[in-house]
Every structure is written in structure tokens, then in C-alpha cells.
Amino acid sequence: MRWLKLFATLLSNAALATAQCAMCKANVIASGDTSLANGLRMGILLLMAMPYLIVGTIAFAVYLYHRRSLRIKMEN
């Protein structure tokens, strides 16, 4: 259950995820295009969230498999 709380905390803390490398940030500021900056931030969030979603899905599937096998052992 602790890993679920940690996972939720990491995903909910979007302020840390909106950071950009200095070169990218300088180029976006120089262009003056706010939609480009928003797109760059959303891309960073997407790239950050995907590994967590994949690992979380696999961990949830393993948890369900383990729980199902325990239930079958208890019934026999």
C-alpha cells in the first residue's frame, strides 16, 4: 500500500515535472510562443508518467495473480 501512496504523490506533484532543460527553456522564452511552452511541459509530463503507468500496471497484474492463487489455495 505504501508504493501506491508514493506513486500518487509523484504523479500529483506536477510542479517538479514542469521543469525544462536550460537550453529548451531559453529557446521557448525567446520565441515568445506560450502554446509551445505548454506543449513542451505536457510532453515532459507524458514522458515522466509513462514508465510509472507501465510498472504500475504490471505490479497490479502480479498482485491480482498472487491474490487469485491464494484464494484458490484457500478453497482447496
Buried (B, 14 or more C-beta within 10 A) or exposed (E): EEEEEEBEEBBEEEEEBBEBEEEEEEBBEEEEEEEEBEEBBEEBBEEBBEEEEEEBEEEEEEEEEEEEEEEEEEEE
